[in-house]
Amino acid sequence: MGKLQIGIIHLDFPENPEEESKDYVTCLSTERLSRYAGIPSEGIIGQILRPLEPGEPVTPGNFAANTVFVDLMQAVIASRGPQTKDLSADAKRLGGGTLYVIDRRTRAPEGPVREILEQDIFGEFEVKKTGSCPALIAPTSSTTY
């Protein structure tokens, strides 16, 4: 599976001059965006809340997640997560308890105890004593992407 390409698109609304232009974070390819067929809600990760300075990163303070995208991502994690090799291996290693699905972009310190911010947790699975995790038990509503 390839790495998801994430970028920012700038949209102007010439048919409605009173509406301000907006910047959106999307995972859609440039090819898909150039077809002028509209942008599906599921393809918009969120909106940049204010113009960014040159080189300024997208952060939780200047970004609002799109609930349609979040719901789609939660559904994919819930349905496909238990079938992935990594999650299954982690569940077997844990052997019971809570297994968190964490944003891989998270830069946490190495060591036996790592502090992970709630905004970097996509959801959690309840792992049975057998090492299986049949269902997502709690999508995390505070997640930012």
DSSP file with accessible surface (Angstrom, degrees, kcal/mol):
  #  RESIDUE AA STRUCTURE BP1 BP2  ACC     N-H-->O    O-->H-N    N-H-->O    O-->H-N    TCO  KAPPA ALPHA  PHI   PSI    X-CA   Y-CA   Z-CA
    1    1 A M              0   0  243      0, 0.0     3,-0.1     0, 0.0     2,-0.0   0.000 360.0 360.0 360.0 129.3    0.0    0.0    0.0
    2    2 A G        -     0   0   68      1,-0.1     2,-0.3     3,-0.0     3,-0.0  -0.270 360.0 -89.7 -77.2 164.4    1.4    3.4   -1.0
    3    3 A K        -     0   0  183      1,-0.1     2,-0.3    -2,-0.0    -1,-0.1  -0.541  45.1-111.7 -73.9 135.4    1.8    6.4    1.2
    4    4 A L        -     0   0  102     -2,-0.3     2,-0.6    -3,-0.1    -1,-0.1  -0.525  28.0-134.5 -70.2 125.0   -1.2    8.7    1.1
    5    5 A Q        -     0   0  142     -2,-0.3     2,-0.4    22,-0.3    -1,-0.1  -0.739  24.2-170.3 -84.1 123.3   -0.3   12.0   -0.6
    6    6 A I        +     0   0   84     -2,-0.6     2,-0.3    21,-0.0    21,-0.2  -0.949  14.3 154.9-118.2 134.3   -1.6   14.9    1.4
    7    7 A G  E     -A   26   0A  34     19,-2.5    19,-3.0    -2,-0.4     2,-0.4  -0.909  39.1-106.8-147.8 175.3   -1.6   18.5    0.1
    8    8 A I  E     -A   25   0A  85     -2,-0.3     2,-0.4    17,-0.2    17,-0.2  -0.913  26.9-164.6-110.9 133.1   -3.3   21.9    0.4
    9    9 A I  E     -A   24   0A  26     15,-2.9    15,-2.7    -2,-0.4     2,-0.5  -0.933  10.2-144.9-116.2 143.7   -5.6   23.2   -2.2
   10   10 A H  E     -A   23   0A  99     -2,-0.4     2,-0.5    13,-0.2    13,-0.2  -0.933  17.0-165.6-107.5 126.2   -6.7   26.8   -2.5
   11   11 A L  E     -A   22   0A  54     11,-3.3    11,-2.3    -2,-0.5     2,-0.3  -0.951   7.0-168.6-118.9 129.9  -10.2   27.5   -3.7
   12   12 A D        -     0   0  104     -2,-0.5     3,-0.1     9,-0.2     8,-0.1  -0.801  15.1-144.9-105.1 156.7  -11.7   30.7   -4.9
   13   13 A F    >   +     0   0   39      6,-0.4     3,-1.8    -2,-0.3     6,-0.3  -0.670  24.7 168.6-124.3  76.5  -15.4   31.2   -5.5
   14   14 A P  T 3  S+     0   0  106      0, 0.0    -1,-0.1     0, 0.0     4,-0.0   0.804  77.6  59.7 -62.7 -28.1  -15.8   33.5   -8.5
   15   15 A E  T 3  S+     0   0  150      1,-0.3    -2,-0.0    -3,-0.1    -3,-0.0   0.655 115.0  36.7 -74.0 -12.2  -19.6   32.8   -8.7
   16   16 A N    X   +     0   0   63     -3,-1.8     3,-2.1     3,-0.1    -1,-0.3  -0.669  69.9 178.6-137.8  79.6  -19.9   34.1   -5.2
   17   17 A P  T 3  S+     0   0  114      0, 0.0    -1,-0.1     0, 0.0    -2,-0.1   0.708  78.1  63.3 -60.8 -20.0  -17.5   37.1   -4.8
   18   18 A E  T 3  S+     0   0  179      2,-0.1     2,-0.4    -4,-0.0    -2,-0.0   0.706  85.9  87.4 -77.9 -17.4  -18.6   37.8   -1.2
   19   19 A E  S <  S-     0   0   69     -3,-2.1    -6,-0.4    -6,-0.3    -3,-0.1  -0.690  82.4-125.2 -85.2 130.6  -17.3   34.4   -0.1
   20   20 A E        -     0   0  161     -2,-0.4    -2,-0.1     1,-0.1    -1,-0.1  -0.390  28.2-101.5 -71.9 150.4  -13.7   34.4    0.9
   21   21 A S        -     0   0   53     -2,-0.1     2,-0.3    -9,-0.1    -9,-0.2  -0.305  42.2-151.7 -66.0 157.7  -11.3   31.9   -0.7
   22   22 A K  E     -A   11   0A  56    -11,-2.3   -11,-3.3    -3,-0.1     2,-0.5  -0.960  12.4-139.9-136.5 151.4  -10.4   28.9    1.4
   23   23 A D  E     -AB  10  48A  38     25,-0.5    25,-2.8    -2,-0.3     2,-0.3  -0.956  23.6-172.0-111.9 129.9   -7.5   26.5    1.8
   24   24 A Y  E     -AB   9  47A  37    -15,-2.7   -15,-2.9    -2,-0.5     2,-0.5  -0.914  22.1-133.1-121.3 148.3   -8.3   22.8    2.3
   25   25 A V  E     +AB   8  46A   9     21,-2.6    20,-2.1    -2,-0.3    21,-1.4  -0.868  38.2 174.5 -96.0 129.9   -6.1   19.8    3.2
   26   26 A T  E     -AB   7  44A   2    -19,-3.0   -19,-2.5    -2,-0.5    18,-0.2  -0.936  41.3-153.3-137.3 158.6   -6.9   16.9    0.9
   27   27 A C        +     0   0   30     16,-1.3   -22,-0.3    -2,-0.3     2,-0.2   0.224  64.5 114.7-110.3   9.7   -5.7   13.4    0.1
   28   28 A L  S    S-     0   0   38     15,-0.5    -2,-0.1   -21,-0.1   -21,-0.1  -0.562  70.9-110.0 -82.8 145.5   -6.9   13.6   -3.5
   29   29 A S     >  -     0   0   60     -2,-0.2     4,-2.4     1,-0.1     5,-0.2  -0.288  21.5-116.1 -70.7 157.2   -4.4   13.5   -6.3
   30   30 A T  H  > S+     0   0  119      1,-0.2     4,-1.9     2,-0.2     5,-0.1   0.893 118.2  56.2 -58.9 -38.3   -3.7   16.6   -8.5
   31   31 A E  H  4 S+     0   0  133      1,-0.2     4,-0.4     2,-0.2    -1,-0.2   0.933 108.3  46.1 -60.1 -46.0   -5.1   14.6  -11.4
   32   32 A R  H >4 S+     0   0   55      1,-0.2     3,-1.1     2,-0.2     5,-0.4   0.911 112.8  50.1 -64.5 -40.8   -8.4   14.0   -9.6
   33   33 A L  H >< S+     0   0   44     -4,-2.4     3,-0.9     1,-0.2    -1,-0.2   0.815 104.4  58.8 -69.6 -27.9   -8.6   17.6   -8.6
   34   34 A S  T 3< S+     0   0   67     -4,-1.9    -1,-0.2     1,-0.2    -2,-0.2   0.520  84.3  81.0 -82.7  -2.1   -8.0   18.9  -12.1
   35   35 A R  T <  S-     0   0  142     -3,-1.1    -1,-0.2    -4,-0.4    -2,-0.1   0.572  89.4-138.3 -79.2  -9.1  -11.0   17.0  -13.6
   36   36 A Y    <   +     0   0  214     -3,-0.9    -2,-0.1    -4,-0.2    -3,-0.1   0.826  64.9 127.2  56.2  33.0  -13.4   19.8  -12.4
   37   37 A A  S    S-     0   0   78     -5,-0.4    -1,-0.1     1,-0.3    -4,-0.1   0.306  76.9 -97.4 -99.5   9.0  -15.9   17.1  -11.3
   38   38 A G        -     0   0   45     -5,-0.2    -1,-0.3     2,-0.0    -3,-0.1  -0.106  36.8 -88.8  91.7 161.4  -16.2   18.5   -7.8
   39   39 A I        -     0   0   52     -3,-0.1     2,-0.1    -2,-0.1     5,-0.1  -0.948  36.5-129.6-111.7 119.4  -14.5   17.4   -4.6
   40   40 A P    >   -     0   0   46      0, 0.0     3,-2.0     0, 0.0     4,-0.3  -0.420  18.7-124.1 -66.8 142.7  -16.2   14.7   -2.6
   41   41 A S  G >  S+     0   0   65      1,-0.3     3,-1.5     2,-0.2    28,-0.3   0.851 110.9  61.6 -53.9 -36.2  -16.5   15.6    1.1
   42   42 A E  G 3  S+     0   0   94      1,-0.3    -1,-0.3    26,-0.1    31,-0.1   0.694  97.6  59.2 -66.6 -18.1  -14.7   12.4    2.0
   43   43 A G  G <  S+     0   0    4     -3,-2.0   -16,-1.3   -17,-0.1     2,-0.7   0.495  87.2  84.3 -89.7  -4.3  -11.6   13.7    0.1
   44   44 A I  E <   -B   26   0A  25     -3,-1.5    25,-0.4    -4,-0.3   -18,-0.2  -0.882  55.4-172.2-102.3 112.4  -11.3   16.8    2.2
   45   45 A I  E     -     0   0A   3    -20,-2.1    21,-2.7    -2,-0.7     2,-0.3   0.885  61.8 -58.8 -70.6 -38.0   -9.3   16.1    5.4
   46   46 A G  E     -BC  25  65A   2    -21,-1.4   -21,-2.6    19,-0.3     2,-0.4  -0.984  53.8 -82.5 176.2-173.6  -10.1   19.6    6.8
   47   47 A Q  E     -BC  24  64A  62     17,-2.5    17,-2.5    -2,-0.3     2,-0.5  -0.921  28.5-125.2-119.6 140.4   -9.8   23.3    6.4
   48   48 A I  E     -BC  23  63A   7    -25,-2.8   -25,-0.5    -2,-0.4    15,-0.3  -0.721  22.9-150.3 -78.7 127.3   -7.0   25.7    7.2
   49   49 A L  S    S+     0   0   99     13,-2.4    14,-0.1    -2,-0.5    -1,-0.1   0.695  70.9   7.8 -79.4 -20.9   -8.6   28.3    9.4
   50   50 A R  S    S-     0   0  112     12,-0.5    -1,-0.1   -27,-0.0   -28,-0.0  -0.976  96.0 -74.4-152.2 160.4   -6.4   31.3    8.5
   51   51 A P        -     0   0  105      0, 0.0     2,-0.3     0, 0.0    -2,-0.0  -0.344  51.9-130.0 -59.3 137.0   -3.8   32.1    5.9
   52   52 A L        -     0   0   47      4,-0.1     3,-0.1     1,-0.1     6,-0.1  -0.671  14.3-119.8 -90.0 144.7   -0.5   30.4    6.7
   53   53 A E    >   -     0   0  133     -2,-0.3     3,-2.5     1,-0.1    -1,-0.1  -0.430  52.5 -75.1 -71.8 155.7    2.8   32.3    6.8
   54   54 A P  T 3  S+     0   0  126      0, 0.0    -1,-0.1     0, 0.0     0, 0.0  -0.312 122.1   7.6 -55.2 127.6    5.5   31.0    4.4
   55   55 A G  T 3  S+     0   0   86      1,-0.3    -2,-0.0    -3,-0.1    -3,-0.0   0.374  93.0 140.8  80.9  -4.0    6.9   27.7    5.8
   56   56 A E    <   -     0   0   50     -3,-2.5    -1,-0.3     1,-0.1     2,-0.1  -0.542  47.0-132.5 -73.0 130.3    4.3   27.6    8.6
   57   57 A P        -     0   0   85      0, 0.0     2,-0.4     0, 0.0    -4,-0.1  -0.378  21.1-101.1 -79.9 161.6    3.1   24.0    9.3
   58   58 A V        +     0   0   57     -2,-0.1     5,-0.1    -6,-0.1   -10,-0.0  -0.697  52.7 171.8 -77.6 128.4   -0.5   22.9    9.6
   59   59 A T    >   -     0   0   57     -2,-0.4     3,-1.6    -3,-0.0     4,-0.4  -0.871  50.7 -97.6-133.1 167.2   -1.2   22.5   13.4
   60   60 A P  G >  S+     0   0   60      0, 0.0     3,-0.6     0, 0.0     5,-0.1   0.809 121.5  60.5 -57.2 -24.7   -4.2   21.8   15.5
   61   61 A G  G 3  S+     0   0   67      1,-0.2    -3,-0.0     3,-0.0     3,-0.0   0.705 114.3  31.0 -77.5 -19.1   -4.4   25.6   16.2
   62   62 A N  G <  S+     0   0    0     -3,-1.6   -13,-2.4   -13,-0.1   -12,-0.5   0.168 110.8  74.6-122.7  19.1   -4.8   26.5   12.5
   63   63 A F  E <   -C   48   0A  10     -3,-0.6     2,-0.5    -4,-0.4   -15,-0.2  -0.987  53.5-162.0-137.3 139.8   -6.8   23.5   11.2
   64   64 A A  E     -C   47   0A  40    -17,-2.5   -17,-2.5    -2,-0.4     2,-0.1  -0.989  25.6-129.9-121.7 121.8  -10.3   22.2   11.5
   65   65 A A  E     -C   46   0A  39     -2,-0.5     2,-0.6   -19,-0.2   -19,-0.3  -0.404  18.6-120.4 -69.5 146.0  -10.9   18.5   10.7
   66   66 A N     >  -     0   0   34    -21,-2.7     4,-2.6     1,-0.1     3,-0.3  -0.785  15.4-149.4 -86.6 117.9  -13.8   17.6    8.4
   67   67 A T  H  > S+     0   0  101     -2,-0.6     4,-2.7     1,-0.2     5,-0.2   0.819  95.6  58.1 -62.1 -29.2  -16.2   15.3   10.2
   68   68 A V  H  > S+     0   0   52      2,-0.2     4,-2.1     1,-0.2    -1,-0.2   0.939 110.1  43.2 -65.9 -44.1  -17.2   13.5    7.0
   69   69 A F  H  > S+     0   0   17    -25,-0.4     4,-2.9   -28,-0.3     5,-0.2   0.930 113.6  51.7 -65.2 -44.6  -13.5   12.5    6.5
   70   70 A V  H  X S+     0   0   19     -4,-2.6     4,-2.8     1,-0.2     5,-0.2   0.931 109.9  49.1 -59.0 -45.3  -13.1   11.6   10.2
   71   71 A D  H  X S+     0   0  107     -4,-2.7     4,-2.2     2,-0.2    -1,-0.2   0.907 112.1  48.8 -61.7 -41.6  -16.1    9.4   10.1
   72   72 A L  H  X S+     0   0   75     -4,-2.1     4,-2.4     2,-0.2    -2,-0.2   0.941 112.4  47.7 -62.8 -47.0  -14.9    7.7    6.9
   73   73 A M  H  X S+     0   0   35     -4,-2.9     4,-2.7     1,-0.2     5,-0.2   0.916 111.1  51.0 -62.8 -41.2  -11.4    7.1    8.4
   74   74 A Q  H  X S+     0   0   16     -4,-2.8     4,-2.7    -5,-0.2    -1,-0.2   0.911 110.1  50.3 -61.6 -40.8  -13.0    5.8   11.7
   75   75 A A  H  X S+     0   0   55     -4,-2.2     4,-2.5    -5,-0.2     5,-0.3   0.904 111.1  48.3 -65.4 -40.1  -15.1    3.3    9.7
   76   76 A V  H  X>S+     0   0   73     -4,-2.4     4,-3.1     2,-0.2     5,-0.6   0.936 113.0  47.6 -66.1 -44.7  -12.1    2.1    7.7
   77   77 A I  H  X5S+     0   0   25     -4,-2.7     4,-2.0     1,-0.2    -2,-0.2   0.932 113.6  48.7 -60.7 -44.2  -10.0    1.6   10.9
   78   78 A A  H  <5S+     0   0   35     -4,-2.7    -2,-0.2    -5,-0.2    -1,-0.2   0.909 120.2  35.1 -63.7 -42.0  -12.9   -0.2   12.5
   79   79 A S  H  <5S+     0   0   71     -4,-2.5    -2,-0.2    -5,-0.2    -1,-0.2   0.865 130.7  28.3 -84.5 -35.1  -13.6   -2.5    9.6
   80   80 A R  H >X5S+     0   0  146     -4,-3.1     3,-1.3    -5,-0.3     4,-0.5   0.705  99.7  82.2 -99.8 -23.4  -10.1   -3.1    8.3
   81   81 A G  G ><<S+     0   0    8     -4,-2.0     3,-2.0    -5,-0.6     7,-0.2   0.912  89.2  51.7 -50.8 -52.7   -7.9   -2.7   11.4
   82   82 A P  G 34 S+     0   0   35      0, 0.0    -1,-0.3     0, 0.0    51,-0.1   0.718 107.7  56.0 -61.9 -16.2   -8.4   -6.2   12.9
   83   83 A Q  G <4 S+     0   0  126     -3,-1.3     2,-0.2    -4,-0.1    -2,-0.2   0.529  85.3 101.7 -91.9  -6.2   -7.3   -7.6    9.5
   84   84 A T  S <X S-     0   0   63     -3,-2.0     4,-2.2    -4,-0.5     5,-0.2  -0.541  72.3-133.9 -83.1 146.1   -4.0   -5.8    9.3
   85   85 A K  H  > S+     0   0  185     -2,-0.2     4,-2.6     1,-0.2     5,-0.2   0.906 103.5  50.9 -62.5 -44.8   -0.8   -7.7   10.2
   86   86 A D  H  > S+     0   0   89      2,-0.2     4,-2.6     1,-0.2     5,-0.2   0.936 112.6  44.4 -62.0 -47.1    0.6   -4.9   12.4
   87   87 A L  H  > S+     0   0   18     -6,-0.2     4,-2.5     2,-0.2    -1,-0.2   0.924 114.5  49.7 -66.4 -40.3   -2.5   -4.6   14.5
   88   88 A S  H  X S+     0   0   35     -4,-2.2     4,-2.4    -7,-0.2    -2,-0.2   0.925 112.2  47.8 -63.2 -42.6   -3.0   -8.3   14.9
   89   89 A A  H  X S+     0   0   43     -4,-2.6     4,-2.4     1,-0.2    -2,-0.2   0.920 112.4  48.9 -65.1 -42.5    0.7   -8.7   15.9
   90   90 A D  H  X S+     0   0   62     -4,-2.6     4,-2.4    -5,-0.2    -1,-0.2   0.898 110.5  51.4 -64.2 -38.9    0.4   -5.9   18.4
   91   91 A A  H  X S+     0   0    0     -4,-2.5     4,-2.8     2,-0.2     5,-0.3   0.923 110.8  47.6 -64.7 -42.8   -2.8   -7.5   19.8
   92   92 A K  H  < S+     0   0  148     -4,-2.4    -2,-0.2     2,-0.2    -1,-0.2   0.914 112.7  49.1 -63.8 -40.9   -1.1  -10.9   20.3
   93   93 A R  H  < S+     0   0  178     -4,-2.4    -2,-0.2     1,-0.2    -1,-0.2   0.898 113.3  46.9 -65.7 -38.5    1.8   -9.2   21.9
   94   94 A L  H  < S-     0   0   77     -4,-2.4    -2,-0.2    -5,-0.2    -1,-0.2   0.910  86.2-164.5 -70.3 -44.1   -0.5   -7.3   24.3
   95   95 A G     <  -     0   0   29     -4,-2.8     2,-0.2    -5,-0.2    36,-0.1   0.536  63.5  -2.5  73.7   5.6   -2.5  -10.3   25.1
   96   96 A G  S    S+     0   0   18     -5,-0.3     2,-0.3    34,-0.1    32,-0.2  -0.490  97.5  56.7 147.1 141.5   -5.4   -8.4   26.6
   97   97 A G  E    S-D  127   0B  27     30,-2.0    30,-3.7    -2,-0.2     2,-0.5  -0.870  88.7 -24.1 120.1-151.5   -6.3   -4.7   27.4
   98   98 A T  E     -D  126   0B  50     -2,-0.3     2,-0.5    28,-0.2    28,-0.2  -0.880  46.7-164.9-109.5 130.1   -6.6   -1.6   25.2
   99   99 A L  E     -D  125   0B  22     26,-2.9    26,-3.0    -2,-0.5     2,-0.3  -0.963  14.1-148.7-114.0 121.8   -4.7   -1.2   21.9
  100  100 A Y  E     -D  124   0B 112     -2,-0.5     2,-0.7    24,-0.2    24,-0.2  -0.714   8.2-140.5 -94.0 141.8   -4.5    2.3   20.6
  101  101 A V  E     -D  123   0B  27     22,-2.9    21,-3.0    -2,-0.3    22,-1.1  -0.906  32.3-168.8 -98.1 114.4   -4.3    3.2   16.9
  102  102 A I  E     -D  121   0B  56     -2,-0.7    19,-0.2    19,-0.2     2,-0.2  -0.862  29.7-102.9-114.7 141.6   -1.8    6.0   16.7
  103  103 A D    >   -     0   0   13     17,-2.8     3,-1.9    -2,-0.4    17,-0.0  -0.387  28.0-142.0 -57.1 122.8   -1.0    8.4   13.9
  104  104 A R  T 3  S+     0   0  204      1,-0.3    -1,-0.2    -2,-0.2    16,-0.0   0.654  97.4  68.3 -68.5 -13.7    2.4    7.2   12.6
  105  105 A R  T 3  S+     0   0  128     15,-0.1    -1,-0.3     2,-0.1     2,-0.1   0.617  74.3 117.4 -77.1 -11.2    3.5   10.8   12.1
  106  106 A T    <   -     0   0   27     -3,-1.9     2,-0.9    14,-0.1    -4,-0.0  -0.368  56.5-152.2 -61.4 128.4    3.6   11.1   15.9
  107  107 A R        +     0   0  239     -2,-0.1    -1,-0.1     0, 0.0    -2,-0.1  -0.850  28.7 164.6-104.2  95.5    7.1   11.9   17.1
  108  108 A A        -     0   0   16     -2,-0.9     8,-0.1     1,-0.1     6,-0.0  -0.829  43.1 -95.9-110.6 151.4    7.1   10.5   20.6
  109  109 A P        -     0   0   86      0, 0.0     2,-0.1     0, 0.0    -1,-0.1  -0.323  42.0-116.4 -63.4 146.5   10.2    9.8   22.8
  110  110 A E        +     0   0  158      4,-0.1     3,-0.1     2,-0.0     0, 0.0  -0.440  65.0  85.1 -77.9 158.5   11.4    6.2   22.7
  111  111 A G  S    S-     0   0   43      1,-0.1     3,-0.1    -2,-0.1     0, 0.0  -0.747  91.2 -60.9 136.8 178.1   11.4    4.1   25.8
  112  112 A P  S    S+     0   0  142      0, 0.0     2,-0.5     0, 0.0    -1,-0.1   0.841 123.8  39.3 -66.7 -31.5    9.2    1.9   27.9
  113  113 A V  S    S-     0   0  128     -3,-0.1     2,-0.5     2,-0.0     0, 0.0  -0.975  71.8-176.4-122.5 121.8    6.6    4.7   28.5
  114  114 A R        -     0   0  100     -2,-0.5     2,-0.6    -3,-0.1    -4,-0.1  -0.968  22.2-134.8-119.2 131.5    5.8    7.1   25.7
  115  115 A E        -     0   0  155     -2,-0.5     2,-0.5    -6,-0.0    -2,-0.0  -0.748  24.4-172.3 -85.6 120.4    3.5   10.0   26.1
  116  116 A I        -     0   0   38     -2,-0.6     2,-0.1    -8,-0.1     5,-0.1  -0.962  22.5-124.2-113.7 129.4    1.1   10.2   23.2
  117  117 A L    >   -     0   0   87     -2,-0.5     3,-2.1     1,-0.1     4,-0.2  -0.451  19.2-123.3 -71.1 144.8   -1.2   13.2   22.9
  118  118 A E  G >  S+     0   0  126      1,-0.3     3,-2.0     2,-0.2    -1,-0.1   0.860 110.6  63.8 -56.9 -35.1   -4.9   12.4   22.6
  119  119 A Q  G 3  S+     0   0   62      1,-0.3    25,-1.7    24,-0.1    -1,-0.3   0.683  99.2  55.5 -65.3 -15.0   -5.1   14.3   19.3
  120  120 A D  G <  S+     0   0   26     -3,-2.1   -17,-2.8    23,-0.2     2,-0.6   0.381  86.7  93.2 -97.8   3.2   -2.7   11.6   17.8
  121  121 A I  E <   -D  102   0B  25     -3,-2.0   -19,-0.2   -19,-0.2    22,-0.1  -0.873  50.7-174.2-100.6 119.1   -4.9    8.7   18.8
  122  122 A F  E     -     0   0B  26    -21,-3.0    18,-1.3    -2,-0.6     2,-0.3   0.732  62.6 -49.8 -81.5 -27.7   -7.3    7.6   16.0
  123  123 A G  E     -DE 101 139B   0    -22,-1.1   -22,-2.9    16,-0.3     2,-0.3  -0.976  52.1-112.0 174.4-178.6   -9.1    5.0   18.0
  124  124 A E  E     -DE 100 138B  44     14,-0.6    13,-2.3    -2,-0.3    14,-1.4  -0.995  12.4-151.2-143.8 148.2   -8.8    2.1   20.3
  125  125 A F  E     -DE  99 136B   0    -26,-3.0   -26,-2.9    -2,-0.3     2,-0.7  -0.937  20.1-128.7-116.0 140.5   -9.5   -1.6   20.2
  126  126 A E  E     -D   98   0B  70      9,-1.0     2,-0.5    -2,-0.4     9,-0.4  -0.812  27.2-148.9 -86.1 118.9  -10.3   -3.8   23.2
  127  127 A V  E     -D   97   0B   3    -30,-3.7   -30,-2.0    -2,-0.7     6,-0.2  -0.799   8.4-137.3 -94.7 124.9   -8.0   -6.8   23.0
  128  128 A K    >   -     0   0  104      4,-3.0     3,-2.8    -2,-0.5     4,-0.1  -0.341  29.8-103.0 -73.5 160.2   -9.4  -10.1   24.3
  129  129 A K  T 3  S+     0   0  182      1,-0.3    -1,-0.1     2,-0.1    -2,-0.0   0.773 122.1  65.0 -56.2 -23.0   -7.2  -12.3   26.4
  130  130 A T  T 3  S-     0   0  116      2,-0.1    -1,-0.3     1,-0.1   -34,-0.1   0.576 120.0-109.1 -76.6  -9.2   -6.8  -14.5   23.3
  131  131 A G  S <  S+     0   0    4     -3,-2.8     2,-0.3     1,-0.3    -2,-0.1   0.629  78.5 126.3  89.1  15.2   -4.9  -11.6   21.6
  132  132 A S        -     0   0   55     -4,-0.1    -4,-3.0   -41,-0.1    -1,-0.3  -0.766  45.0-160.2-104.8 153.7   -7.7  -10.8   19.2
  133  133 A C        +     0   0    8     -2,-0.3    -6,-0.2    -6,-0.2   -42,-0.0  -0.761  14.8 173.0-131.7  88.0   -9.3   -7.4   18.7
  134  134 A P        +     0   0   82      0, 0.0     2,-0.3     0, 0.0    -1,-0.1   0.737  59.4  21.8 -73.1 -22.4  -12.7   -7.9   17.0
  135  135 A A  S    S-     0   0   53     -9,-0.4    -9,-1.0   -54,-0.1     2,-0.4  -0.998  71.7-112.5-152.3 146.3  -14.0   -4.3   17.2
  136  136 A L  E     -E  125   0B  29     -2,-0.3   -11,-0.2   -58,-0.2   -58,-0.1  -0.634  31.8-174.4 -71.2 124.8  -13.1   -0.7   17.5
  137  137 A I  E     +     0   0B  83    -13,-2.3   -12,-0.2    -2,-0.4    -1,-0.2   0.726  65.4  18.4 -98.4 -22.8  -14.5    0.4   20.8
  138  138 A A  E     -E  124   0B  30    -14,-1.4   -14,-0.6     2,-0.0    -1,-0.2  -0.693  59.5-157.6-154.7  97.7  -13.8    4.1   20.8
  139  139 A P  E     -E  123   0B  76      0, 0.0     2,-0.7     0, 0.0   -16,-0.3  -0.461  33.3-120.1 -64.0 147.7  -13.1    6.4   17.9
  140  140 A T    >   -     0   0   15    -18,-1.3     3,-1.1     1,-0.1    -2,-0.0  -0.830  21.9-166.3 -97.4 115.4  -11.3    9.4   19.2
  141  141 A S  T 3  S+     0   0  119     -2,-0.7    -1,-0.1     1,-0.2   -22,-0.0   0.720  83.4  60.6 -74.5 -20.1  -13.3   12.6   18.5
  142  142 A S  T 3  S+     0   0   47    -21,-0.1    -1,-0.2   -24,-0.1   -20,-0.1   0.434  75.0 128.2 -88.6   3.0  -10.4   14.9   19.3
  143  143 A T    <   -     0   0    5     -3,-1.1     2,-0.3   -22,-0.1   -23,-0.2  -0.326  42.0-160.7 -61.6 136.3   -8.1   13.5   16.6
  144  144 A T              0   0   32    -25,-1.7   -98,-0.1   -80,-0.1    -2,-0.1  -0.902 360.0 360.0-114.2 150.8   -6.6   16.0   14.2
  145  145 A Y              0   0   25     -2,-0.3   -25,-0.0  -100,-0.1   -75,-0.0  -0.802 360.0 360.0-117.0 360.0   -5.2   15.0   10.8
